[in-house]
Amino acid sequence: MMREGSEPAVRHVLRPRRKLVARSIIAALSLLVPVLIVLYWLTIPRDTWIFVAAVQFGLTILGVIAVLEARKVCVTVTAGRLESRNLLGRVTTFGTAEIASVVLVDLYQSGMVDTLPHLYLLDSAGDVLLRLRGQVWPRSGLENIIDTLGVTVLRPPDPLTVAELGRLRPQLVHGWTRHAARLGI
């Protein structure tokens, strides 16, 4: 039931790409299963396999917790605030009035010709409030956030490398990323 004079709040919730968790599980299993098989093979004849089973149980519990936490990862945008929840449960909240501009840039992935969008939310001083990477977030969701915020958007016309972005707008790139880009890593 709505009160008189109040308008329904526009609320957009951005969730990570759906296949991201499934691919992470497959990668973890492809790493752990062969190692556990070898460890069981080496420890069963010595009757010390219980230690491997305990480690496997602990890793399984950690994996289940990680999957459950990954389902909570999201970015929520309302008229007055933006809230970001990461994989470790850390919640970052700031008012949408703090967001002065947005940079949406397509970045080349290292060693590839493919590009992915990266969204940077900047305050009035040009400092990064939040960075959303295209590896995790779908482009349509990033566009929805831009539409909801209604702030100035800078869209470079051509895709950039991380090194080029670091030269043009150094505040958008972490120091260690700039260093790695200079080394060609």
VENPEJO-V812353 format. One record per pair of residues at least 4 apart in sequence whose ideal C-beta (glycine too) atoms are under 6 Angstrom apart, sorted by the first residue. I is the first residue (numbers start at 0). GAP is how many residues later the second one is. D is the distance in whole Angstrom. If there is no record, write none. Layout:
i->I gap->GAP d->D
i->I gap->GAP d->D
This chain:
i->1 gap->4 d->6
i->8 gap->69 d->5
i->8 gap->70 d->6
i->9 gap->69 d->6
i->10 gap->67 d->5
i->11 gap->65 d->5
i->11 gap->132 d->5
i->11 gap->136 d->5
i->12 gap->61 d->5
i->12 gap->63 d->5
i->13 gap->61 d->4
i->13 gap->127 d->4
i->14 gap->59 d->5
i->15 gap->4 d->5
i->15 gap->57 d->6
i->15 gap->120 d->5
i->16 gap->121 d->6
i->18 gap->4 d->6
i->20 gap->49 d->5
i->27 gap->4 d->6
i->28 gap->4 d->5
i->31 gap->4 d->6
i->35 gap->20 d->6
i->38 gap->4 d->6
i->38 gap->13 d->5
i->39 gap->4 d->6
i->39 gap->9 d->6
i->39 gap->12 d->6
i->42 gap->5 d->5
i->42 gap->6 d->4
i->42 gap->9 d->5
i->43 gap->5 d->5
i->68 gap->18 d->6
i->71 gap->13 d->6
i->72 gap->12 d->6
i->72 gap->14 d->6
i->73 gap->11 d->6
i->74 gap->9 d->5
i->75 gap->7 d->5
i->76 gap->5 d->5
i->76 gap->68 d->6
i->76 gap->71 d->5
i->80 gap->12 d->6
i->80 gap->14 d->5
i->81 gap->14 d->6
i->82 gap->10 d->5
i->83 gap->8 d->5
i->83 gap->46 d->6
i->84 gap->6 d->5
i->85 gap->4 d->5
i->93 gap->4 d->5
i->93 gap->35 d->6
i->95 gap->53 d->6
i->97 gap->25 d->5
i->98 gap->22 d->5
i->98 gap->50 d->6
i->98 gap->52 d->6
i->99 gap->22 d->6
i->99 gap->23 d->6
i->99 gap->24 d->4
i->100 gap->21 d->5
i->100 gap->50 d->6
i->100 gap->51 d->5
i->101 gap->19 d->6
i->101 gap->44 d->6
i->101 gap->49 d->6
i->101 gap->51 d->5
i->102 gap->17 d->4
i->102 gap->51 d->5
i->103 gap->15 d->5
i->103 gap->51 d->5
i->104 gap->13 d->5
i->104 gap->51 d->5
i->104 gap->55 d->6
i->105 gap->9 d->4
i->105 gap->11 d->6
i->105 gap->53 d->4
i->106 gap->11 d->5
i->106 gap->53 d->6
i->107 gap->7 d->5
i->107 gap->51 d->6
i->107 gap->53 d->5
i->108 gap->5 d->6
i->114 gap->44 d->4
i->115 gap->18 d->3
i->115 gap->19 d->6
i->116 gap->17 d->4
i->116 gap->22 d->5
i->116 gap->25 d->6
i->117 gap->15 d->6
i->117 gap->16 d->6
i->118 gap->13 d->4
i->118 gap->23 d->5
i->119 gap->8 d->5
i->119 gap->11 d->5
i->119 gap->52 d->5
i->120 gap->8 d->5
i->120 gap->9 d->4
i->121 gap->4 d->6
i->122 gap->4 d->5
i->122 gap->6 d->5
i->125 gap->45 d->6
i->131 gap->5 d->5
i->136 gap->4 d->5
i->136 gap->5 d->6
i->145 gap->7 d->6
i->159 gap->4 d->4
i->159 gap->5 d->5
i->161 gap->15 d->6
i->161 gap->19 d->4
i->162 gap->18 d->4
i->164 gap->7 d->6
i->164 gap->8 d->6
i->165 gap->4 d->6
i->165 gap->7 d->4
i->165 gap->12 d->4
i->165 gap->15 d->6
i->172 gap->4 d->5
i->172 gap->5 d->5
i->179 gap->5 d->4
